[in-house]
């Protein structure tokens, strides 16, 4: 019996370690802080684009309606994901005036999670997999 327990100890420990690390990784990549059911269109000027892991970050000045601007911080997908979808570290440059669809932060701060960016030349860059526009339509091919 002791040898059976000894032989099972390593696999059980490995399984527990995998379960713990999986829950930590899942929690890190949560979108709970964003309102993922709604998007808003934000127009502004890029001030900084951080091409970093595990997520990219876009900083932009957005007119606030009072004659000034507010700085928004917008999270994006990883460089690996974005590069497979046509993005590069040079896609957004300081001074670019863009339109962006954003899932706002639930706590009301100026920022959110990027869904799409419309570049100055009119090109639309997807940050997230796009949902079908027509109810019941199949999703776009990857």
C-alpha positions as CSV (number, residue, x, y, z in Angstrom):
1,X,0.0,0.0,0.0
2,X,2.9,2.4,0.8
3,X,4.3,1.9,-2.6
4,X,1.0,2.7,-4.3
5,X,0.7,5.9,-2.3
6,X,4.4,6.8,-3.2
7,X,3.8,6.0,-6.9
8,X,0.6,8.2,-7.0
9,X,2.1,11.1,-5.0
10,X,3.9,12.7,-8.0
11,X,1.0,12.5,-10.5
12,X,-1.4,13.9,-7.9
13,X,0.9,16.8,-7.1
14,X,1.4,17.5,-10.8
15,X,-2.4,17.6,-11.3
16,X,-2.9,19.9,-8.4
17,X,-0.2,22.3,-9.7
18,X,-1.8,22.3,-13.1
19,X,-5.2,23.1,-11.7
20,X,-3.8,26.0,-9.6
21,X,-1.8,27.5,-12.4
22,X,-4.7,27.2,-14.8
23,X,-7.0,29.1,-12.5
24,X,-4.4,31.9,-12.0
25,X,-3.9,32.2,-15.8
26,X,-7.7,32.3,-16.4
27,X,-8.2,35.0,-13.8
28,X,-5.4,37.1,-15.3
29,X,-7.1,37.1,-18.7
30,X,-10.5,37.9,-17.4
31,X,-12.5,40.7,-19.1
32,X,-14.7,41.2,-16.1
33,X,-13.7,44.8,-15.7
34,X,-15.1,45.7,-19.1
35,X,-18.6,45.9,-20.3
36,X,-18.2,43.4,-23.1
37,X,-21.9,43.5,-24.1
38,X,-21.7,47.1,-25.4
39,X,-19.3,49.2,-27.4
40,X,-19.0,52.9,-27.8
41,X,-17.3,54.9,-30.6
42,X,-14.4,57.1,-29.4
43,X,-12.6,59.5,-31.6
44,X,-9.2,60.8,-30.6
45,X,-5.5,61.2,-31.2
46,X,-3.0,58.5,-30.4
47,X,-0.4,59.6,-27.9
48,X,1.3,56.2,-27.3
49,X,1.0,52.6,-28.5
50,X,2.7,50.0,-26.3
51,X,3.4,46.7,-28.2
52,X,3.9,44.6,-25.0
53,X,3.0,41.2,-23.7
54,X,0.7,40.0,-22.4
55,X,-1.5,42.9,-23.7
56,X,-1.0,45.9,-25.9
57,X,-2.0,49.3,-24.6
58,X,-3.2,52.3,-26.6
59,X,-3.2,55.8,-25.0
60,X,-5.2,58.5,-26.8
61,X,-6.4,62.1,-26.2
62,X,-10.2,62.3,-26.5
63,X,-12.0,65.6,-26.7
64,X,-14.2,66.0,-23.6
65,X,-16.8,68.5,-24.9
66,X,-15.5,71.2,-22.6
67,X,-12.8,72.4,-24.9
68,X,-10.2,70.1,-23.4
69,X,-9.1,66.5,-23.8
70,X,-9.1,63.4,-21.5
71,X,-6.4,60.8,-21.8
72,X,-7.9,57.3,-22.3
73,X,-6.0,54.1,-21.7
74,X,-7.3,51.2,-23.8
75,X,-6.2,47.6,-23.6
76,X,-5.7,45.4,-26.6
77,X,-4.9,41.8,-27.4
78,X,-1.4,40.4,-27.3
79,X,1.2,41.3,-30.0
80,X,1.1,37.7,-31.1
81,X,-2.6,37.7,-31.7
82,X,-2.6,41.1,-33.4
83,X,0.3,40.4,-35.7
84,X,-1.6,37.4,-37.0
85,X,-4.4,39.8,-37.8
86,X,-2.4,42.4,-39.8
87,X,-1.2,44.6,-37.0
88,X,2.4,45.6,-36.2
89,X,4.1,47.8,-33.6
90,X,3.8,50.6,-36.2
91,X,0.1,50.3,-36.9
92,X,-0.7,53.2,-34.5
93,X,1.6,56.2,-34.2
94,X,1.5,59.3,-32.0
95,X,-0.5,61.9,-33.8
96,X,-2.8,59.5,-35.7
97,X,-6.4,60.6,-35.5
98,X,-8.5,57.4,-35.2
99,X,-12.0,56.2,-34.5
100,X,-12.2,53.3,-32.0
101,X,-14.9,51.0,-30.9
102,X,-14.3,50.3,-27.2
103,X,-15.9,48.1,-24.4
104,X,-15.8,50.6,-21.6
105,X,-14.5,50.0,-18.1
106,X,-17.3,49.2,-15.7
107,X,-15.9,51.5,-13.0
108,X,-16.4,54.7,-15.2
109,X,-12.7,55.5,-15.7
110,X,-11.7,56.8,-19.2
111,X,-10.7,53.6,-20.9
112,X,-11.7,50.1,-21.9
113,X,-10.9,47.2,-24.2
114,X,-10.5,47.9,-27.9
115,X,-12.8,46.1,-30.4
116,X,-11.8,47.9,-33.6
117,X,-9.7,50.8,-34.8
118,X,-10.4,52.8,-37.9
119,X,-7.1,54.2,-39.1
120,X,-6.7,57.7,-40.8
121,X,-6.8,56.1,-44.2
122,X,-10.1,54.4,-43.5
123,X,-8.7,50.9,-42.9
124,X,-10.6,49.1,-40.1
125,X,-8.3,46.9,-37.8
126,X,-10.0,44.3,-35.7
127,X,-8.6,43.8,-32.2
128,X,-11.2,41.1,-31.2
129,X,-12.8,38.3,-33.3
130,X,-15.7,40.0,-35.0
131,X,-19.2,38.9,-34.2
132,X,-21.6,38.3,-37.1
133,X,-23.6,41.4,-37.9
134,X,-26.7,39.5,-38.9
135,X,-28.5,37.4,-36.3
136,X,-28.0,33.8,-37.1
137,X,-25.3,34.4,-39.7
138,X,-22.3,32.1,-39.4
139,X,-19.1,33.6,-37.9
140,X,-16.5,34.8,-40.4
141,X,-13.8,32.3,-41.4
142,X,-10.6,32.6,-39.4
